[in-house]
């Protein structure tokens, strides 16, 4: 029976051995790798309808998978003002002024990527921008997407005129007179203003999402672990999938929050397995804390300002019970845990759940920005994967610890930043991702950052924690084999093996031998998902 796709004259890269396979070609049939061999034997499997591509020595890796993505959120934010390159308040004001000029009266200004380091030693508030934003409703999301700054007009439209109580750890920050400063901390507080802004319709949001996903495929991604299912995002994925326009394989984890309750947990359990050809709901995302930068992480000792002392769940035991309930139902969990106390509590909770019911459900922790030595070994002992985003460290902190994140934590904890290598050496399954739109999704940039630990915008600057750099082989494992291990799909994905899904990334150079500083610029020649070409470089014959 003729195959669907044959790739010839390839360097087939095996992330497990860290070198090329002995074969130089592969054949794909019905979405799976049918055979591996030399050019002659694979060409013999081709028929009249087979797509045959001569790669002329290009490297083929198992499909690159981002372990932590927010596609719908990112697609929406991408149409706002990007403030991520603003180094100080003058830069921010200039960018806002440029964006404000063409706005129609009453139109909202949406921006994202605001770095708290731009404020220097000033408190975060809308005060530095009010002259520029006079009368303009503006919502400025900080880079961590856990906090935002709303203009005075936006607060007025939303009816936010003082502090509020929330079921989760959120805050509308107010001054001594009880007047909002514009700073909104965590999701519930941000939603209090966001819901007052007009939203684009389904068709417009669908087109934005489709464009973002196509760009991801062009960057070499074949899949992603989607850490939310808010609003109508599942309907968007379903619509694209039904139309044959979904270019990535998506594993979606809807949120479970303190207010979810027993009925909500039941709904999350019932929702598992829903999906289509290239997407499905498989797991639940929870939060144990917020972020270091806005003082909402859960640390074992307070930060410089006496903050980051509380969990996101007001009652941590309720979180533990939720994890146990999901575990009993066979539902894997992924928990956002940044601070050392948060990570420890998640590991304790999973360990208790497993002790009560030893089923092989695979759980994971997201982010893990700073942890002490005694926590490292527990990931392997409990069997919890470590999902990490190395470019959070390289692009938003500084080697000399003068950034907001490092100053808040102090030297000792800042020196334990994103311990990718230590976790790996301790036996943890380390999964790499971007957390897009918090950081760029380009997988080669993620792989490069894991290796060189330098800011992607200026590779001449010193690395942050170079001792935590991963080898080229380990970095590649972190976006191929390990995502499959973390999700129990190691028999289907992550390797160039007969019978495995034909999810493939084709690169102009071998990612195992290309210097880390050059890796992000390597051209992506072809991306294949389930045997279907989702990207092909115009220069590839």
Secondary structure as UniProt FT lines:
FT   STRAND          5..8
FT   STRAND          11..14
FT   TURN            15..18
FT   STRAND          19..20
FT   STRAND          25..29
FT   TURN            30..31
FT   STRAND          32..37
FT   HELIX           39..43
FT   TURN            44..45
FT   TURN            48..49
FT   STRAND          51..54
FT   TURN            56..57
FT   STRAND          59..62
FT   STRAND          64..69
FT   HELIX           71..77
FT   TURN            78..79
FT   STRAND          81..82
FT   TURN            84..85
FT   HELIX           89..101
FT   TURN            105..106
FT   STRAND          109..114
FT   HELIX           116..119
FT   TURN            120..121
FT   HELIX           127..129
FT   TURN            130..135
FT   STRAND          138..142
FT   TURN            143..144
FT   STRAND          147..150
FT   HELIX           152..158
FT   STRAND          171..174
FT   TURN            176..177
FT   STRAND          180..185
FT   HELIX           187..194
FT   TURN            195..196
FT   HELIX           202..218
FT   TURN            219..220
FT   STRAND          221..226
FT   TURN            231..232
FT   HELIX           233..242
FT   TURN            243..244
FT   STRAND          249..256
FT   TURN            258..259
FT   HELIX           261..271
FT   TURN            272..273
FT   STRAND          279..287
FT   TURN            292..295
FT   TURN            304..305
FT   HELIX           316..328
FT   TURN            329..330
FT   STRAND          333..337
FT   HELIX           340..356
FT   STRAND          364..367
FT   HELIX           373..382
FT   STRAND          385..388
FT   HELIX           390..396
FT   TURN            399..400
FT   HELIX           404..409
FT   HELIX           411..414
FT   TURN            415..416
FT   HELIX           420..425
FT   TURN            426..427
FT   STRAND          430..432
FT   HELIX           443..452
FT   TURN            456..457
FT   TURN            459..460
FT   HELIX           466..468
FT   HELIX           472..477
FT   TURN            478..480
FT   HELIX           481..486
FT   TURN            487..488
FT   TURN            490..492
FT   TURN            498..499
FT   STRAND          504..507
FT   TURN            511..513
FT   HELIX           516..519
FT   TURN            520..521
FT   STRAND          524..529
FT   TURN            530..531
FT   STRAND          532..536
FT   TURN            538..539
//
